[in-house]
Amino acid sequence: MHEIAVLRLLVHHEMWRDEIQAWSIAKASSTPLDVIRNTRFEGRPPLWQLIIWPLTKAFSDPNVMKILTFLMGSIAIWIWLHRSPQPLFLRASISFGFLLTGGYFVHSRDYIAMFLILMLIIETFRRRGITIVFVVLICGLSLINLFGLIIAGALVLSILLPQWRQTLFQRSRNDLAQCALQIVLLSTTFLFSAYWIYPKSTSQFGVGNYLNWYRPLSSSVFPFLSADESSNILFAVCAIAILGALTIGIFLQNRPAALFLLAACFVLALNASFGYAFYWWHWGPTAIVSISAPLLFHAPTDSRSNIPKALVNVCLSIIAISGLWANFHGPGEAVYGKQPYSMSQETAQQIKKLCIPECQVIVDWDATGSSISAYLGGKSLYYLNRQEFGTYAKFVRTNIVPTWQQAIDEMRKFDRPILVITDLLTGPLPPEFELVEAPWGGVWDNALIVQLGENPIRSDSN
């Protein structure tokens, strides 16, 4: 039932610019090495782009990513459902919550890979313990995004570090060699990931300003809250109480799992207190860690564990109810609503109809332009904010906020120009322009398509 629901949502989901940016980067890259180079301004490591890179060479439609997202999600949820020690009703309630349906399982982004790799790490650990595969998977998790790096660090702290200490005291030559190899692999990968994530001097985005401590905590446990509601300290206190009780319940059954939960949640919440963490996908990893921590140990069967198990189930039940309610209030309203989620594909379709014969497409902002370019088969567009041709977005300091006069001047350089207005050109439309199409009304990526009155590409425009 879960996979049927997710598949239905995926089919009707319009991918937006953040999903398609990764596709555009991979599409424009000739080799995997090019992929790595082209992600240097993304603020995240390149593993997701490397995963989808072969798809971009075999297919032109970015909607192919939905198939990969569905397969990854199906494997991840299967592992979670079969390994979770919680009762069936609680597992079902969690799996139908927003994050595991319309959230990470419908959006074709690196977060679904993060969840899958975490599940593979847990499955490997439970089957074979600490092996080289286990370590390599942790390295892979750290190369997904900042949240994956944090979760990978928590796994090292809670599972590998105690093992390394024990090996050091035993002083077995073979074990010491294995530990040294593990440390080298993890250190190299973590340092690369941290370097790739940290804003470069040429990046458009620096280290974000401090937001507050309570909004990330509130939203991580209660994702249905609005921006004003999540700023209420009372919700944050409740979130701390729930996560604290969950940690205690797990601690009474398995200390390493409790340490993993505590370390990951603390750093995830701290990270979300800075930067640009305004959306559900930034706060969701805390909930992912919370539902994953119990899988790290085999549930005890003796009667002494009944109280800790009940405490864990109560806390996860609150998280499950919050996730279910988020399907109807908050993020679920945007994802499941009748309003189109993104207008990029519609904009590209309108451009295809207009540009017969060929015309030059100019876009005010490359972030939205990258998704339009992808739906045009990777067509190179002229971006006003960069004053150059390109496909994917580049978040660099040299980007500008274009003016109407700059748009007019640039359009006059081409024979058959059309201008796609997204976010950067604001205010009333100057008299030099004529509206041609208006793919508007979506949650994201709304646009206006205009032409110069002195050089129209369509004579019957309004």
C-alpha positions in Angstrom: 0.0 0.0 0.0 2.8 2.4 0.9 4.5 1.9 -2.5 1.3 2.3 -4.4 0.6 5.6 -2.6 4.2 6.8 -3.3 4.0 5.8 -6.9 0.8 7.7 -7.5 2.3 10.8 -5.9 5.5 10.5 -8.0 3.5 10.2 -11.2 1.6 13.4 -10.5 4.6 15.3 -9.0 6.0 18.2 -11.0 9.7 18.4 -10.2 10.9 21.8 -9.2 14.2 23.6 -9.6 16.1 22.2 -6.6 15.4 18.6 -7.9 16.4 19.4 -11.5 19.5 21.4 -10.7 21.4 18.1 -9.9 20.2 16.7 -13.2 21.3 19.8 -15.1 24.8 19.6 -13.6 25.1 15.9 -14.4 23.7 16.4 -17.9 26.3 19.2 -18.7 29.2 17.0 -17.4 31.1 14.9 -19.9 32.8 12.7 -17.3 32.4 12.0 -13.6 35.4 14.2 -13.0 33.4 17.1 -14.6 30.6 16.3 -12.3 32.8 16.9 -9.3 34.2 20.1 -10.7 30.7 21.4 -11.5 29.4 20.9 -8.0 31.9 23.2 -6.3 29.3 25.9 -5.8 26.5 23.6 -4.6 27.3 23.5 -0.9 27.1 19.7 -0.9 29.3 16.8 -2.0 28.8 15.4 -5.5 27.6 11.8 -4.8 24.0 12.4 -5.8 25.0 14.0 -9.1 27.4 11.1 -9.7 24.6 8.6 -9.1 22.3 10.2 -11.6 25.1 11.0 -14.1 24.6 7.7 -16.2 20.9 8.4 -16.4 21.5 11.8 -18.0 23.6 10.2 -20.7 21.0 7.6 -21.5 17.9 9.8 -21.3 16.9 13.4 -22.1 13.8 13.6 -19.8 14.6 14.5 -16.2 11.5 12.7 -15.1 13.6 9.5 -15.3 14.9 10.5 -11.9 11.5 9.6 -10.5 12.1 5.9 -11.3 15.4 6.0 -9.4 13.8 7.8 -6.5 11.0 5.1 -6.4 13.5 2.2 -6.4 15.7 3.8 -3.7 12.7 4.5 -1.5 11.3 1.0 -2.0 14.5 -0.6 -0.8 14.9 1.8 2.1 11.4 1.4 3.4 11.6 -2.4 3.0 14.7 -2.5 5.2 13.2 -0.2 7.7 9.9 -2.0 8.0 11.5 -5.4 8.3 14.2 -4.3 10.8 12.2 -1.9 13.0 11.3 -3.5 16.4 8.2 -1.3 16.7 4.7 -2.8 16.5 3.2 -3.2 13.0 0.6 -0.4 13.5 3.3 2.1 14.6 5.5 1.1 11.7 2.6 1.6 9.3 1.8 5.0 10.9 5.4 6.2 10.6 5.7 5.0 7.0 2.6 6.9 5.9 3.8 10.1 7.5 4.8 13.0 5.3 8.6 12.5 5.2 8.3 8.9 4.0 5.6 9.6 1.4 5.3 13.0 -0.2 8.5 14.3 1.4 11.8 12.5 0.7 10.1 9.7 -1.2 8.6 11.9 -3.9 11.2 14.6 -4.3 14.1 13.4 -6.4 16.8 14.8 -4.3 19.8 13.5 -2.4 17.8 13.0 0.8 16.3 9.7 -0.5 19.8 8.5 -1.1 20.8 9.6 2.4 17.9 7.5 3.9 18.8 4.5 1.7 22.5 4.5 2.6 21.6 4.8 6.3 19.4 1.8 6.0 22.1 -0.2 4.2 24.6 0.8 6.9 22.2 -0.5 9.6 21.5 -3.7 7.6 25.2 -4.4 7.1 26.0 -3.7 10.8 23.3 -6.1 12.0 24.2 -8.9 9.6 28.1 -8.7 9.7 29.1 -6.1 12.3 32.0 -3.8 11.5 33.3 -4.6 8.1 35.0 -2.7 5.3 31.6 -2.6 3.6 30.2 -0.9 6.7 32.9 1.7 6.7 32.6 2.3 2.9 28.9 2.9 3.3 29.5 5.4 6.1 31.9 7.2 3.7 29.2 7.2 1.1 26.7 8.7 3.5 29.1 11.5 4.3 29.3 12.3 0.6 25.6 12.9 0.2 25.1 16.2 1.9 25.8 18.0 5.2 23.1 16.0 7.1 24.6 12.8 5.8 28.0 13.9 7.0 26.6 14.7 10.5 24.9 11.3 10.7 28.0 9.5 9.5 30.0 11.3 12.2 27.5 10.2 14.8 27.9 6.6 13.6 31.6 6.8 13.9 31.4 8.2 17.4 28.8 5.7 18.7 30.0 2.5 17.0 33.5 2.7 15.5 35.3 4.8 18.1 34.6 2.3 20.9 35.8 -0.5 18.7 39.0 1.4 17.8 39.7 1.9 21.5 39.2 -1.7 22.2 41.5 -2.7 19.4 44.2 -0.3 20.6 44.3 -2.0 24.0 44.4 -5.5 22.5 47.2 -4.5 20.1 46.5 -7.2 17.6 48.6 -6.5 14.5 45.8 -7.4 12.0 43.1 -5.5 13.9 45.4 -2.4 14.2 46.0 -2.5 10.4 42.2 -2.7 9.8 41.6 0.2 12.2 44.3 2.3 10.5 42.6 1.6 7.1 39.2 2.5 8.4 40.5 5.8 9.9 42.3 6.8 6.7 39.2 6.1 4.6 36.9 7.9 6.9 39.2 10.9 7.6 39.9 11.4 3.9 36.2 11.2 2.9 35.0 13.4 5.8 37.6 16.1 5.1 36.7 16.1 1.4 33.0 16.3 2.2 33.5 19.1 4.7 35.7 21.1 2.2 33.2 20.7 -0.5 30.3 21.8 1.8 32.0 24.8 3.3 31.3 28.0 1.2 34.1 29.0 -1.1 35.3 32.6 -1.3 33.7 32.8 -4.8 30.4 31.3 -3.7 27.2 33.4 -3.6 26.3 32.0 -0.2 28.4 32.3 2.9 27.9 30.8 6.3 24.4 31.7 7.3 23.4 33.8 10.2 22.1 32.3 13.5 18.4 31.9 13.3 17.3 30.5 16.7 17.4 27.2 18.6 13.8 26.5 19.0 12.4 26.6 15.5 14.5 23.7 14.1 13.7 21.6 17.2 9.9 22.4 16.9 9.8 21.6 13.2 11.8 18.4 13.4 9.3 16.8 15.7 6.2 18.7 14.6 6.6 19.3 10.8 3.1 20.5 10.4 3.8 23.8 12.2 3.8 27.1 10.3 6.7 29.5 10.6 4.9 31.5 13.3 3.9 28.3 15.3 7.4 26.8 15.1 8.8 29.9 16.7 6.8 29.2 19.8 9.3 28.0 22.5 6.6 25.8 24.0 6.8 23.5 21.0 10.5 23.4 21.2 10.4 22.4 24.8 8.0 19.6 23.9 10.3 18.5 21.1 13.3 18.4 23.5 11.2 16.3 26.0 10.2 13.8 23.3 13.7 13.4 21.9 15.1 13.2 25.4 12.6 10.5 26.4 13.3 8.6 23.2 17.0 8.7 24.0 16.5 7.5 27.5 14.3 4.6 26.3 16.9 3.6 23.8 19.7 4.1 26.3 18.1 1.6 28.7 18.2 -1.0 25.8 21.4 -0.2 23.9 23.9 2.6 24.8 25.6 2.9 21.4 22.2 3.4 19.7 21.3 6.1 22.3 24.7 7.8 21.7 24.1 7.8 18.0 20.6 9.4 18.4 21.9 12.0 20.9 24.9 13.0 18.8 23.1 13.1 15.5 20.0 15.0 16.8 22.1 17.5 18.7 24.4 18.4 15.7 21.5 18.3 13.2 19.5 20.8 15.4 22.5 23.0 15.9 23.2 23.0 12.1 19.6 24.0 11.3 20.0 26.9 13.7 22.3 28.5 11.2 22.2 29.2 7.5 19.2 28.8 5.2 17.3 26.0 7.0 13.7 27.3 6.4 12.1 24.2 4.9 10.9 20.7 5.9 13.7 19.0 4.1 16.3 20.7 6.4 14.5 19.5 9.5 13.5 16.1 8.4 16.9 14.3 9.1 16.3 14.6 12.8 13.1 12.5 12.4 14.9 10.1 10.1 17.5 9.5 12.8 14.8 9.1 15.5 13.0 6.3 13.6 16.3 4.7 12.6 18.2 4.5 15.9 16.1 1.6 17.3 17.2 -0.5 14.3 20.8 -0.5 15.5 20.2 -3.1 18.1 18.2 -6.3 18.4 15.1 -5.7 20.5 15.5 -7.5 23.9 12.7 -9.9 24.9 13.0 -10.0 28.7 10.4 -8.4 30.8 12.8 -5.7 32.2 12.8 -4.1 28.8 9.1 -3.5 28.7 9.2 0.0 30.2 12.0 1.3 27.9 10.2 -0.3 24.9 7.0 1.4 25.9 8.8 4.7 26.3 10.3 4.4 22.8 7.0 3.5 21.3 5.2 6.4 22.9 7.8 8.9 21.6 7.7 7.4 18.1 3.9 7.5 18.2 4.0 11.2 18.7 6.4 11.6 15.8 4.2 9.3 13.7 1.1 11.3 14.5 2.9 14.6 13.7 4.1 13.1 10.4 0.6 12.0 9.5 -0.9 15.4 10.3 1.8 17.1 8.2 0.2 15.3 5.2 -2.9 17.6 5.6 -1.4 20.7 7.2 1.9 22.4 6.5 4.2 20.9 3.9 1.6 18.3 2.7 -0.7 21.1 1.6 1.8 22.3 -1.0 2.9 18.8 -2.1 -0.6 17.2 -2.3 -2.7 20.2 -3.2 -4.4 21.0 -6.5 -2.0 23.8 -7.1 0.8 22.7 -9.5 4.0 22.2 -7.6 6.3 23.6 -10.3 5.7 25.5 -13.5 9.1 24.7 -15.1 7.8 21.9 -17.4 4.8 24.0 -18.5 7.1 26.9 -19.2 9.4 24.7 -21.4 6.4 23.4 -23.3 5.2 26.9 -24.0 8.6 27.8 -25.2 8.7 24.9 -27.6 5.4 26.0 -29.1 6.6 29.6 -29.4 10.1 29.0 -30.8 9.1 27.7 -34.3 11.4 28.6 -35.9 14.2 28.7 -33.3 14.4 31.7 -30.9 16.8 32.8 -28.2 15.6 32.1 -24.7 16.7 34.6 -22.1 16.0 34.0 -18.4 16.4 36.5 -15.5 17.5 33.9 -13.0 19.6 30.8 -13.7 18.2 28.8 -10.7 14.8 28.5 -12.3 16.4 28.7 -15.8 18.3 25.4 -15.1 15.0 23.5 -14.7 13.6 25.1 -17.9 16.8 24.2 -19.7 16.5 20.5 -18.5 13.0 20.2 -19.9 14.3 21.6 -23.2 16.8 18.8 -23.4 19.7 20.6 -21.8 19.4 23.6 -24.2 21.8 26.5 -23.4 19.9 29.6 -22.3 21.1 33.1 -21.7 21.0 34.0 -18.0 20.7 37.7 -17.2 21.9 37.3 -13.6 25.2 35.8 -15.0 25.3 37.7 -18.3 26.3 34.5 -20.1 25.0 31.3 -21.7 24.6 28.2 -19.6 22.4 25.3 -18.5 22.7 24.6 -14.8 22.7 27.4 -12.1 26.0 28.7 -10.7 25.7 30.2 -7.2 28.7 32.6 -7.5 29.5 36.0 -6.1 29.6 37.6 -9.6 25.9 37.0 -10.1 23.9 40.2 -10.3 20.2 41.3 -9.9 19.4 42.4 -13.4 17.3 45.5 -14.3 14.6 46.0 -16.9 17.0 48.1 -19.0 19.6 45.4 -18.9 17.0 42.9 -20.1 16.0 45.2 -23.0 19.6 45.8 -24.0 20.4 42.1 -24.0 17.3 41.2 -26.0 18.2 43.7 -28.7 21.4 41.7 -29.4 19.5 38.7 -30.7 17.3 38.2 -33.8 14.3 36.3 -32.2 14.5 36.8 -28.4 12.0 35.9 -25.7 12.4 36.7 -22.0 11.4 34.4 -19.2 10.7 36.4 -16.0 10.9 34.4 -12.8 12.0 36.0 -9.6 14.7 38.7 -10.1 12.9 41.1 -12.5 10.1 42.7 -10.3 7.7 45.5 -10.6 5.4 46.6 -13.4 6.1 45.4 -16.9 7.8 48.2 -18.9 5.9 49.4 -22.1 8.7 47.9 -24.3 7.5 44.4 -23.4 4.5 42.4 -24.5 3.2 39.5 -22.5 3.2 36.3 -24.6 2.4 33.5 -22.1 1.9 33.3 -18.4 2.7 29.8 -16.9 1.8 31.0 -13.4 0.0 29.7 -10.4 2.4 27.0 -9.1 4.0 26.5 -5.7 7.4 27.0 -7.2 9.0 28.3 -10.5 6.3 30.6 -11.8 7.2 32.5 -14.9 6.1 35.1 -17.4 7.1 34.9 -21.1 7.4 38.2 -22.8 8.7 39.6 -26.1 10.0 43.0 -27.2 7.3 45.0 -28.9 9.8 46.2 -31.5 10.9 42.7 -32.4 8.0 40.3 -31.7 8.1 36.6 -32.2 4.3 36.4 -32.1 2.1 39.1 -33.5 -1.1 38.1 -31.6 0.3 38.6 -28.1 -1.8 40.5 -25.5 
